[in-house]
Amino acid sequence: MTTSAADSETISFPPSFAWGTSTSAYQVEGGWMEGRRGLSIWDSFAHTPGKIKTGQTGDVAADHFHRFRADVKLMAQMSLKYYRFSIAWARIMPGGTGAVNDEGVAFYSALIDELLKNGIHPVATLYHWDLPLPLQLEHDGWLSHHTANAFVAYARVCFERFGDRVKHWITINEPYTHVVHGFALGDHAPGRMMRPTTEPYIAGHYLLLAHAHAVAVYRQQYAPTQKGIVSIALNSDWREPLTASAADVAAAQRSMEFNLGWFADPIYFGDYPPAMRAQLGARLPTFSAEQRAMLTNSSDFFALQHYASMMISSRPENEALADGTFHKDENVKWHNTAGARKNMLGWDIAPFGLYKLAKWVHRRYSPAGGIVVTENGIPLDEEASEVARRDNHRVCYVKRYLQQLKRAMDEGVAVRRPPPRPPAAPPNTPRLSHPLRSHTPLPSSRCAATFTGRSSTTSSGRRARARASASCTSTTPRSAASPRRRPPSSRASPRRTRSASRRRSATPRRRSRRAFRRRRPS
């Protein structure tokens, strides 16, 4: 494969490199009350006044639910070979658990068949932040092992119904973004801000365990016959030391570990980065020996997502962030990247960051299935259709980032399409013998009852869970005129493909119209 990188340069990629596009269910499907689909936490969040600037929702979005055949035709015209979409959990299991919705299964089955008919490989993401609302209301969502167990049951349904045709799976999209913005900053669903220095780590812990258990189920029960592979999509900005001083170099490394390492280290090494353990102490949950074994090597390839870079320095003691601030634990100071232009969200356009990030992942993890870049791109404000059609800024962005990606590949970094066949299951993958439980003490919380491993089916038990949920949910309103700004390594609501863009609703056409902007500590 070749692509023109500049007027006088052509980049050649090996046959193992392929083009694709990514979407998420909430941002493209629409049809939110059709096909017996249940409600998700994003439905609730987006319909809450003041949570989304100008009140936009995903009720209609790109209307992919009704127009998926036309969307697939556009992808085929673009010569795309891979389409990564997410399955709406609430469309498959409206209550989060229990009965399977055959209408939802039929929709995704038809989409998969249409992709294959057009020579496009389906890549299915099981969870892109749209948790079925009943799981949030009844079990505090990802703060409980009940939700992790429910995810494994939902994943099993998807493997059974679609695994004969889907050979590439992503369990969870960007757990970092989900837990930081959903459980610390409160500008993503479920909008929690009450305990920003504990809840993100608990939610992240259960997301990791849900991933590991789902992978174990797939490898043991489905991969031998379906011949598919599975990963988890992890995002990170590149963090470049501001200076060559030992303090800044250490700060940049610590920042990488608190972001990408938070989820990648458990998946490849079985535990959180030492820097996080040292800083967070008892606030960071622990894994049992069985859980560590199940987590280690629970990914068949490294699904990497990258958009921007930043400069990092050590934070002086007299500039420490306030207690109770999520980013205080990282203890670094963020700076603009020298010489970098900004995109419309204020992110630094620094192509060298993709090169350095790919090298960092290669050195630290040496992923057996190589690196697959599952997301990269630029948000632009394109109000006029002619500007959108010409797309010069995005073309330039993609060229520069491809140059740097090829540079990493030339230096030995394995960047490729998803491997065509599953590797042998690691010998330390244990048998999944029982549902996930809270094996070790978790940080104290007013929601501590959700970690006991017991579930009440009585009406009083349901009322107690409802009271606990209400007590742990932030009710602080946010003015639509003054939206919260968002920190690094983050995105607004689940992203959508360019090929599905239509001016059919008030939903953002692309990432360029998202409501929130990230913020950096001063």
Wavefront OBJ file of the C-alpha trace (Angstrom):
o trace
v 0.000 0.000 0.000
v 1.313 3.462 -0.830
v 0.230 6.957 0.034
v 1.615 10.316 -0.989
v 3.165 11.962 2.055
v 4.124 15.155 0.272
v 4.417 16.407 -3.268
v 7.826 14.737 -3.626
v 7.471 11.753 -1.288
v 5.549 8.501 -1.254
v 5.250 6.230 1.777
v 5.047 2.516 1.093
v 3.396 0.236 3.626
v 3.681 -3.569 3.726
v 0.736 -5.823 2.853
v 0.081 -6.290 6.580
v -1.086 -2.641 6.771
v -4.734 -1.828 6.011
v -7.181 1.065 6.189
v -10.333 1.141 8.255
v -12.700 3.434 10.101
v -14.296 3.447 13.539
v -17.636 4.455 15.021
v -19.548 3.974 18.243
v -23.158 2.930 18.592
v -24.446 5.908 20.556
v -22.996 8.480 18.217
v -24.057 7.001 14.892
v -26.992 4.608 15.309
v -29.923 6.704 16.440
v -33.119 4.664 16.634
v -32.890 5.088 20.388
v -36.479 3.981 21.038
v -36.734 1.487 18.167
v -36.134 -2.225 17.851
v -36.894 -2.771 21.560
v -33.623 -1.107 22.512
v -33.214 -0.326 26.209
v -31.910 2.921 27.695
v -28.233 3.530 28.386
v -26.428 5.879 30.743
v -25.654 8.117 27.754
v -29.370 8.423 26.986
v -29.962 9.542 30.555
v -26.946 11.852 30.630
v -27.596 13.534 27.290
v -31.255 14.122 28.153
v -30.377 15.790 31.465
v -30.638 19.589 31.010
v -27.273 21.328 31.198
v -25.123 18.237 30.697
v -24.549 18.664 26.955
v -23.926 22.027 25.347
v -26.948 23.115 23.245
v -28.790 19.990 24.411
v -27.606 17.653 21.661
v -28.407 13.943 21.989
v -27.802 10.708 20.101
v -31.496 10.026 19.545
v -31.110 10.251 15.751
v -27.385 10.869 15.249
v -26.251 9.692 11.784
v -29.302 7.415 11.569
v -27.050 4.418 11.007
v -29.806 2.193 12.403
v -31.877 2.873 9.288
v -29.154 3.708 6.769
v -26.386 1.206 7.505
v -26.539 -0.301 4.012
v -25.890 3.092 2.412
v -23.105 3.715 4.950
v -21.440 0.414 4.075
v -21.679 1.311 0.395
v -19.792 4.543 1.132
v -17.103 2.599 2.975
v -16.718 0.236 0.034
v -16.374 3.212 -2.318
v -13.552 4.472 -0.060
v -11.816 1.068 -0.378
v -11.910 0.553 3.370
v -11.101 -2.982 4.433
v -12.014 -2.821 8.126
v -14.999 -1.287 9.886
v -14.859 -1.079 13.652
v -18.298 -0.510 15.158
v -19.592 -0.888 18.687
v -22.513 -3.026 19.740
v -25.020 -1.267 21.972
v -25.323 -3.494 25.027
v -28.818 -2.083 25.678
v -29.915 -3.062 22.167
v -28.869 -6.689 22.752
v -29.947 -6.972 26.408
v -32.254 -4.038 27.231
v -32.108 -4.680 30.976
v -28.346 -5.257 31.032
v -28.966 -8.872 32.067
v -31.521 -11.545 31.322
v -33.565 -11.675 28.133
v -31.864 -11.216 24.763
v -33.547 -8.862 22.281
v -33.831 -10.726 18.985
v -34.527 -7.494 17.091
v -31.211 -6.067 18.258
v -29.395 -9.248 17.302
v -31.030 -9.111 13.863
v -29.825 -5.520 13.300
v -26.174 -6.291 13.990
v -26.376 -9.561 12.097
v -27.628 -7.685 9.025
v -24.870 -5.078 9.405
v -22.185 -7.765 9.629
v -23.561 -9.574 6.579
v -23.627 -6.312 4.603
v -20.001 -5.617 5.501
v -18.851 -9.066 4.443
v -20.818 -8.810 1.200
v -18.803 -5.664 0.415
v -15.439 -7.186 1.300
v -15.104 -5.313 4.620
v -13.932 -7.063 7.780
v -16.145 -6.334 10.814
v -14.332 -5.377 14.026
v -16.814 -5.382 16.903
v -16.368 -3.368 20.096
v -18.466 -4.785 22.911
v -18.529 -1.690 25.124
v -18.109 1.943 24.125
v -19.315 3.606 27.366
v -23.083 3.076 26.852
v -23.896 0.944 29.902
v -27.522 -0.213 30.153
v -29.204 2.180 32.564
v -30.651 -0.512 34.892
v -27.128 -1.641 35.818
v -26.250 1.910 36.859
v -29.432 2.378 38.874
v -29.428 -1.016 40.575
v -25.712 -1.729 41.063
v -23.885 1.625 40.727
v -22.579 0.508 37.336
v -18.863 -0.122 37.161
v -18.430 0.391 40.907
v -19.758 -3.138 41.413
v -18.658 -6.632 40.418
v -22.276 -7.297 39.432
v -21.762 -5.143 36.348
v -18.530 -6.941 35.478
v -20.322 -10.284 35.650
v -23.175 -8.900 33.564
v -20.647 -7.807 30.934
v -19.219 -11.313 30.685
v -22.719 -12.738 30.157
v -23.422 -10.088 27.498
v -20.095 -10.803 25.778
v -20.965 -14.493 25.674
v -24.212 -13.675 23.836
v -22.304 -11.632 21.256
v -19.704 -14.366 20.745
v -22.469 -16.917 20.238
v -24.599 -14.828 17.872
v -21.910 -13.066 15.801
v -18.654 -14.980 16.303
v -19.146 -17.145 13.239
v -18.580 -13.989 11.141
v -16.752 -11.545 13.436
v -13.093 -12.513 13.803
v -11.793 -9.362 15.500
v -13.141 -8.227 18.876
v -12.485 -5.240 21.119
v -13.848 -5.744 24.624
v -13.803 -2.160 25.950
v -13.046 1.187 24.352
v -10.730 3.589 26.190
v -11.324 2.643 29.815
v -9.139 5.591 30.887
v -11.427 8.142 29.258
v -14.528 6.382 30.557
v -13.510 6.299 34.214
v -11.814 9.709 34.423
v -14.616 11.617 32.729
v -17.430 9.468 34.063
v -16.293 9.068 37.671
v -13.975 12.031 38.388
v -14.739 15.021 36.169
v -18.388 14.196 35.641
v -18.610 15.485 32.062
v -19.311 12.023 30.622
v -21.964 9.513 31.627
v -22.658 8.523 34.351
v -21.589 11.999 35.493
v -20.186 11.191 38.947
v -17.917 13.645 40.807
v -18.433 12.823 44.487
v -15.225 10.793 45.068
v -12.836 11.662 42.237
v -9.788 10.189 43.977
v -11.275 6.733 44.591
v -14.149 5.876 42.241
v -12.148 6.103 38.965
v -9.755 3.451 40.272
v -12.579 1.164 41.420
v -14.410 1.498 38.112
v -11.183 0.924 36.177
v -10.494 -2.157 38.279
v -13.806 -3.760 37.393
v -13.466 -2.813 33.732
v -10.120 -4.627 33.653
v -11.556 -7.710 35.355
v -14.558 -7.706 33.022
v -12.174 -7.597 30.056
v -10.011 -10.420 31.423
v -12.973 -12.686 32.179
v -14.560 -12.057 28.781
v -11.262 -12.874 27.049
v -10.913 -16.071 29.090
v -14.435 -17.118 28.066
v -13.714 -16.388 24.412
v -10.373 -18.200 24.333
v -11.673 -21.269 26.121
v -15.101 -21.660 24.557
v -15.204 -19.850 21.214
v -11.760 -19.148 19.727
v -10.951 -22.837 19.058
v -13.816 -23.039 16.542
v -14.414 -19.411 15.551
v -10.696 -18.620 15.066
v -11.042 -15.019 16.197
v -8.867 -12.689 18.248
v -9.612 -10.144 20.953
v -8.083 -6.980 22.427
v -8.953 -3.851 24.412
v -8.618 -0.337 22.931
v -6.277 1.860 24.990
v -5.730 5.564 24.378
v -2.897 7.883 25.279
v -1.402 11.214 24.398
v 2.371 11.202 24.138
v 4.051 12.939 27.087
v 7.361 14.545 26.186
v 9.729 15.816 28.928
v 9.828 19.613 28.939
v 13.567 19.568 29.554
v 16.309 16.946 29.741
v 16.469 17.253 33.535
v 16.109 14.054 35.527
v 13.034 15.463 37.282
v 11.199 16.214 34.019
v 12.164 12.885 32.437
v 10.870 11.056 35.511
v 7.687 13.157 35.490
v 6.983 12.319 31.837
v 7.507 8.612 32.495
v 5.245 8.765 35.537
v 2.598 10.524 33.476
v 2.720 7.768 30.843
v 2.316 5.133 33.550
v -0.641 6.945 35.144
v -2.370 7.088 31.764
v -1.519 4.275 29.366
v 0.226 2.107 31.957
v -2.799 2.187 34.261
v -4.591 -0.270 31.967
v -1.811 -1.699 29.794
v 0.422 -2.862 32.659
v -2.237 -5.160 34.177
v -3.004 -6.606 30.744
v 0.630 -7.431 29.993
v 2.201 -7.754 33.461
v -0.735 -8.608 35.733
v -0.630 -5.544 37.984
v -0.725 -1.760 38.057
v 2.459 0.295 37.483
v 4.698 0.606 40.569
v 4.414 4.406 40.377
v 0.648 4.151 40.856
v 0.948 1.639 43.684
v 3.428 3.881 45.494
v 1.363 7.049 45.111
v -2.163 5.739 45.634
v -1.611 3.157 48.353
v -4.847 1.619 49.619
v -6.939 3.681 47.174
v -5.769 1.416 44.346
v -7.524 -1.983 44.441
v -5.476 -5.169 44.372
v -5.763 -8.277 42.230
v -5.893 -11.815 43.551
v -3.383 -14.326 42.200
v -6.096 -15.817 39.978
v -7.058 -12.394 38.643
v -3.428 -11.512 37.874
v -3.041 -14.769 35.952
v -6.227 -14.091 34.003
v -5.191 -10.513 33.175
v -1.635 -11.260 32.043
v -1.449 -11.434 28.230
v -5.222 -11.032 27.926
v -4.867 -9.269 24.577
v -4.026 -10.754 21.193
v -2.773 -7.419 19.832
v -2.244 -3.897 21.176
v -5.143 -1.683 20.041
v -3.689 1.836 20.310
v -5.584 5.122 20.017
v -3.754 8.451 19.775
v -4.625 12.037 18.876
v -2.290 14.555 20.524
v 0.852 15.182 22.551
v 1.981 17.476 25.357
v 5.079 18.528 27.274
v 5.483 17.400 30.891
v 7.521 18.821 33.754
v 7.796 18.032 37.427
v 5.239 20.009 39.417
v 6.807 22.309 42.039
v 5.602 21.749 45.594
v 4.286 25.308 45.823
v 2.059 24.653 42.775
v 0.440 21.454 43.996
v -3.143 20.867 42.930
v -5.844 21.004 45.570
v -6.588 17.948 47.688
v -9.394 15.868 46.248
v -8.373 16.708 42.665
v -8.040 13.635 40.485
v -4.884 14.725 38.645
v -3.023 15.614 41.862
v -1.813 12.024 42.217
v 0.033 12.180 38.922
v 1.971 15.186 40.270
v 3.088 16.652 36.947
v 2.594 19.930 35.133
v 1.313 20.061 31.556
v 2.655 22.432 28.898
v 1.963 23.162 25.256
v 4.118 21.274 22.787
v 6.780 23.596 21.437
v 6.024 24.663 17.866
v 2.791 22.671 17.609
v -0.396 24.021 16.066
v -3.730 23.392 17.779
v -6.807 21.643 16.521
v -10.207 23.142 17.276
v -10.346 21.433 20.688
v -7.008 22.907 21.735
v -5.049 19.663 21.349
v -1.465 19.910 20.130
v -0.874 18.596 16.602
v 2.490 16.872 17.029
v 3.030 13.944 14.638
v 6.278 12.935 16.345
v 4.129 11.866 19.300
v 2.732 8.870 17.423
v 6.263 7.762 16.574
v 7.430 8.029 20.186
v 4.274 6.459 21.572
v 4.563 3.450 19.264
v 8.212 3.050 20.272
v 7.285 3.295 23.984
v 4.612 0.607 23.643
v 6.994 -1.628 21.682
v 9.787 -1.306 24.263
v 7.605 -1.696 27.335
v 5.177 -4.426 26.257
v 6.510 -6.093 23.067
v 2.932 -7.126 22.174
v 2.918 -10.526 20.483
v 0.257 -9.531 17.952
v 1.852 -6.173 17.192
v 0.255 -2.732 17.394
v -2.971 -1.903 15.583
v -3.803 1.820 15.502
v -7.547 1.641 16.017
v -8.075 5.418 16.200
v -6.271 8.561 15.068
v -7.558 11.750 13.503
v -8.268 15.447 13.891
v -11.405 17.343 14.923
v -12.149 20.253 12.594
v -14.803 22.922 12.440
v -16.209 22.461 8.931
v -19.454 24.393 8.665
v -19.449 24.626 4.869
v -19.937 21.456 2.830
v -17.312 22.549 0.294
v -14.692 22.859 3.039
v -15.602 19.401 4.305
v -15.326 17.910 0.816
v -11.887 19.392 0.166
v -10.676 18.291 3.607
v -7.154 19.694 3.132
v -6.368 20.063 6.828
v -7.274 16.472 7.612
v -5.351 15.177 4.600
v -2.262 17.034 5.801
v -2.713 15.727 9.350
v -3.054 12.108 8.229
v -0.022 12.366 5.947
v 2.228 13.736 8.684
v 1.119 11.138 11.209
v 1.571 8.340 8.669
v 5.105 9.524 8.060
v 5.908 9.147 11.738
v 4.137 5.805 11.991
v 6.143 4.455 9.063
v 9.297 5.771 10.716
v 8.523 3.642 13.791
v 7.803 0.638 11.580
v 11.133 1.076 9.795
v 12.825 0.947 13.204
v 11.309 -2.404 14.060
v 7.948 -1.551 15.626
v 5.309 -4.040 14.440
v 2.331 -1.910 13.338
v -0.191 -3.860 11.323
v -3.769 -4.864 10.681
v -5.249 -7.260 13.275
v -3.450 -10.621 13.023
v -5.327 -13.051 10.757
v -5.424 -15.955 13.185
v -5.410 -16.327 16.978
v -2.149 -17.088 18.741
v -2.039 -20.022 21.096
v -3.713 -19.173 24.405
v -1.065 -18.268 27.001
v -0.371 -21.226 29.275
v -1.238 -19.156 32.352
v -4.812 -18.451 31.239
v -6.860 -20.088 34.037
v -10.165 -21.789 33.643
v -13.092 -19.499 34.428
v -14.691 -21.481 37.230
v -16.930 -18.966 39.000
v -18.365 -15.461 38.648
v -16.230 -12.469 39.494
v -16.253 -11.487 43.157
v -14.584 -8.753 45.147
v -11.637 -10.909 46.300
v -9.791 -8.132 48.084
v -10.839 -5.109 50.148
v -11.622 -2.051 48.070
v -11.339 1.580 49.158
v -13.992 2.654 51.613
v -17.083 4.288 50.163
v -20.623 5.138 51.116
v -21.460 2.554 48.454
v -19.499 -0.148 50.282
v -22.524 -2.436 50.285
v -22.122 -2.886 46.536
v -18.773 -4.653 47.076
v -19.937 -7.381 49.465
v -20.658 -9.974 46.792
v -24.263 -10.347 47.993
v -27.347 -9.385 46.071
v -30.805 -8.835 47.533
v -33.881 -9.590 45.476
v -36.322 -8.284 48.049
v -38.147 -5.007 47.631
v -36.285 -3.591 50.632
v -32.998 -4.625 49.068
v -33.936 -2.864 45.830
v -34.886 0.273 47.769
v -31.565 0.161 49.620
v -29.647 -0.115 46.368
v -31.617 2.789 44.931
v -30.774 4.920 47.977
v -27.087 4.006 47.691
v -27.110 4.883 43.995
v -28.764 8.217 44.673
v -26.300 9.068 47.454
v -23.317 8.419 45.190
v -24.479 10.313 42.126
v -23.496 13.928 41.664
v -26.440 16.231 41.216
v -24.353 19.321 40.627
v -25.834 21.066 37.577
v -23.628 22.403 34.824
v -24.465 25.451 32.836
v -24.715 24.840 29.126
v -23.110 28.224 28.634
v -20.080 27.225 30.708
v -19.228 23.609 29.839
v -16.466 21.866 31.710
v -13.191 21.681 29.879
v -11.690 18.249 29.486
v -8.161 17.068 30.343
v -5.701 15.149 28.146
v -6.208 11.677 26.673
v -9.910 12.272 26.409
v -12.715 12.472 23.988
v -16.272 13.629 24.177
v -19.139 11.276 23.439
v -18.304 8.175 21.361
v -16.880 9.069 17.998
v -18.330 8.472 14.555
v -17.026 7.676 11.120
v -16.584 10.207 8.403
v -18.336 7.972 5.905
v -21.493 8.102 7.980
v -21.515 11.903 8.305
v -24.762 13.530 7.345
v -26.397 16.752 8.298
v -29.533 14.914 9.438
v -29.789 16.012 13.053
v -28.448 18.339 15.691
v -25.910 15.702 16.708
v -22.287 16.735 15.948
v -21.291 15.829 12.372
v -17.833 14.834 13.500
v -15.631 15.152 16.490
v -15.303 18.794 15.498
v -18.608 19.800 17.115
v -18.309 18.098 20.452
v -19.493 20.045 23.398
v -16.630 19.760 25.855
v -13.043 20.883 25.664
v -10.312 19.443 27.790
v -8.618 21.375 30.520
v -5.146 21.240 31.930
v -4.188 22.109 35.495
v -2.482 25.450 35.560
l 1 2 3 4 5 6 7 8 9 10 11 12 13 14 15 16 17 18 19 20 21 22 23 24 25 26 27 28 29 30 31 32 33 34 35 36 37 38 39 40 41 42 43 44 45 46 47 48 49 50 51 52 53 54 55 56 57 58 59 60 61 62 63 64 65 66 67 68 69 70 71 72 73 74 75 76 77 78 79 80 81 82 83 84 85 86 87 88 89 90 91 92 93 94 95 96 97 98 99 100 101 102 103 104 105 106 107 108 109 110 111 112 113 114 115 116 117 118 119 120 121 122 123 124 125 126 127 128 129 130 131 132 133 134 135 136 137 138 139 140 141 142 143 144 145 146 147 148 149 150 151 152 153 154 155 156 157 158 159 160 161 162 163 164 165 166 167 168 169 170 171 172 173 174 175 176 177 178 179 180 181 182 183 184 185 186 187 188 189 190 191 192 193 194 195 196 197 198 199 200 201 202 203 204 205 206 207 208 209 210 211 212 213 214 215 216 217 218 219 220 221 222 223 224 225 226 227 228 229 230 231 232 233 234 235 236 237 238 239 240 241 242 243 244 245 246 247 248 249 250 251 252 253 254 255 256 257 258 259 260 261 262 263 264 265 266 267 268 269 270 271 272 273 274 275 276 277 278 279 280 281 282 283 284 285 286 287 288 289 290 291 292 293 294 295 296 297 298 299 300 301 302 303 304 305 306 307 308 309 310 311 312 313 314 315 316 317 318 319 320 321 322 323 324 325 326 327 328 329 330 331 332 333 334 335 336 337 338 339 340 341 342 343 344 345 346 347 348 349 350 351 352 353 354 355 356 357 358 359 360 361 362 363 364 365 366 367 368 369 370 371 372 373 374 375 376 377 378 379 380 381 382 383 384 385 386 387 388 389 390 391 392 393 394 395 396 397 398 399 400 401 402 403 404 405 406 407 408 409 410 411 412 413 414 415 416 417 418 419 420 421 422 423 424 425 426 427 428 429 430 431 432 433 434 435 436 437 438 439 440 441 442 443 444 445 446 447 448 449 450 451 452 453 454 455 456 457 458 459 460 461 462 463 464 465 466 467 468 469 470 471 472 473 474 475 476 477 478 479 480 481 482 483 484 485 486 487 488 489 490 491 492 493 494 495 496 497 498 499 500 501 502 503 504 505 506 507 508 509 510 511 512 513 514 515 516 517 518 519 520 521 522
